[in-house]
Amino acid sequence: MICTSSRSEHYATSYSVTGSQQVRRVHRDIVYCFALFVICTSSGGVILGFGSFSSKFKEAQLLSADDLNVVFNVGFQLLTFFTLMWSCLHDSIGPRAVGTAGMALAAAGNLVIALAAHAEIRNVYLYAAAYGLVGGGGNGAFIAAFHFASLFNAQGVRCATLSAGFNVAGYVYLLLNIRSLSLEVFFYGATAFTVLLGVGICRIYPDTPYARGDVAVLSPWPRCCGRRARERGSLTRCGTEVWQALRRASPALQTIRYWGFCFTFGWGALVMQWAGGAVGSSLLFPDAEEYYLEWADPLITNATFLISPIVGAIIDRSGFRFPGLLVLASAIALVGVLWTGGSIMQWPALVLMLILGAAVYTIQFAYLTMAFPNEMYSGLLTVSICELLGFIAWPTLAVIKPFGADPSVGNFLLMLVPSTLLLAWPLWLQAEDDKSLIEQGIVGANRANKAGGAVGSGSQTVGGADTAAGPGESDIAPSAQGSTLSSLEYVCQAVTTFAGEEATPPICEIRRAGKLHEPKSTAGQTARREEVSASSPLA
C-alpha cells in the first residue's frame, strides 16, 4: 500500500555523510522496540478504545449518545482517509517525515480535545475532527514502522508483533476510567506524550525504509534547506506513479472475484464501524452497566490478536471461502444480536465484534498479497472503497438518519440485506479461484512441496557475506539485488507466520526469494551500508 518513487536516489542520498556529520549506529532491537512502543501507545488504534472515551464524556455531560456516535464514525472515516494518504506518501517523503507529521497531527487532535473539554465546549464536530486527527495522525507512525522488520532475518514474528500493536493501542483509553483523572488532564498529557514521541521519531525513523542487510542508525537531525531535504521524491511524481501502476493492474482489477472480495471486505468493515459507534455510544444496550462500556467493550473488541492467527491458518489450509463466510456470517449474526437487544445479547455482541474485526482485516491483507501481483495498488483501491462505504455510517445513518436513530429497523435491514447478498462471493465466485490456488500450491495441504523449488536454501547474503539462518530464524533467501519489501508484504508475513513457518504461503516465499516483482539493484543501497560502516565509531 505504498507507492514507489525514485527509490535508487533515496538509497544513494539518505545516509550520506557530509562535513563533520557522522552517522551513528544503534542496536536494531532498540529502534524496533521504539517503533513497537509508538504503535502500542499512539497509533490509530487508540480511537478503538471508544467505550471508555464515550463513558467519560457522558460523565462530564459534554456530549450525548447521538453526539458520541457521530464522533466515532467521523473519527473512523478520518482514520481510513489518513491511512490511504500515508500509504501513498511513505516512499515519496520517507518514514521519518510520515511518522513525524503523523505525531504532529495526533498531538494537535489531543490538544484540541483537551482545550475544548477544559472550556466545556459542546460542539460535536470539533470533537469528531480532533478524534479523527488522533487516529489518523497516529496511523502515520504505524504505516512508517513496518520496514524496521527488515533489520532482522526472522521478519515474520516481528511484523506480526507490530500488527498486533495496533489493537493493543485501543487499551490506552482505559486510563480514562480512573475517576480522579479529568478529560483535560488526560489529553494535555497525551499531547505532551505524542510531541515527545514525534521528537523521538524524528531521530530514530530513517529517511528511507530499511532493506534486508542494512544496519540501524540514528538519523541526523533534518535540515530544511539542505541537499538531503531537496532530494526527496516529489508528491506529483508519487501520484503519477500510483496512477500508472493502477493502469498496469487494471486487468486483474477487472475480475469479478476482486470486486466480490472488495465489497465483502468493505461491507464487513462498515458493519463493524456502525456497530462500534452504536454500541460504544450506548445507543444500543442503553441500560448496560458502566463497566460494560468502560472495560468490557474496549478489552474484548480489541483482542483481535487472539483470533487473527486462526483465520490465517484457515486461509493457508483451504483458501478464502471459509474466511469469507466467517466475515459475512459474523456480520449477519452481529446485526441479528443487536436487533434482538436486551441484556442477554450484550456479551455475544462484543464477541461477534471481535471475530468480525479480526476476520475482516486478516482476509484483506492475505487476499491482496496472495491473489494479486500489484498488491500495494489494489490495496489502495480497496481502502478507497472502504472509505466510500464508510459514508453510509456517517453522515447517512449518524446524521441524516433516513430511518431514524438507532435502534432502527431500517438501519438493521440496511446492514443485514447486503451482508446476505454478498454471500455469493465466498459460496460461488471464490470457489473456482480457491481450487486454482490449491492447484498452484499457494494454499492447501501440498503447498509446501509445490513451492519447494522456489524457496531459497536457507543461506542469505548480508553486507556481502553469506550467513546461514540461525535456529528459529526465517530460512527465506532475500533477493540477490537486496530488494525492499512493501508494507503490505510485511503484513502478509505478519498474518501467515502466526501459524508457524511451515504455514507460510508459497507466494510469499517466492516473493521473498526474489522470484516475483523484484526491484532492480540500487548502487545507493550498497553505498549506504559502506558509508555507515566506514563512518561509524562502532565500525
Secondary structure as UniProt FT lines:
FT   HELIX           7..13
FT   TURN            14..15
FT   TURN            19..20
FT   STRAND          24..25
FT   HELIX           28..42
FT   HELIX           44..48
FT   HELIX           50..59
FT   TURN            60..61
FT   HELIX           65..93
FT   HELIX           95..118
FT   TURN            119..120
FT   HELIX           124..143
FT   TURN            144..145
FT   HELIX           146..151
FT   HELIX           155..168
FT   HELIX           169..177
FT   TURN            179..180
FT   HELIX           183..204
FT   TURN            212..213
FT   STRAND          217..218
FT   TURN            224..225
FT   HELIX           227..230
FT   HELIX           235..248
FT   HELIX           250..253
FT   HELIX           256..280
FT   TURN            281..282
FT   TURN            286..287
FT   HELIX           290..291
FT   HELIX           292..296
FT   HELIX           297..301
FT   HELIX           304..306
FT   HELIX           308..318
FT   HELIX           321..340
FT   HELIX           343..345
FT   HELIX           346..371
FT   TURN            373..374
FT   HELIX           375..391
FT   HELIX           392..400
FT   TURN            402..403
FT   HELIX           409..421
FT   TURN            422..423
FT   HELIX           425..429
FT   HELIX           430..439
FT   TURN            440..441
FT   TURN            445..446
FT   HELIX           447..450
FT   HELIX           452..454
FT   STRAND          459..462
FT   TURN            463..464
FT   STRAND          465..468
FT   TURN            471..472
FT   TURN            480..481
FT   HELIX           487..496
FT   HELIX           497..499
FT   HELIX           501..503
FT   HELIX           506..512
FT   TURN            513..514
FT   HELIX           523..535
FT   TURN            537..538
//
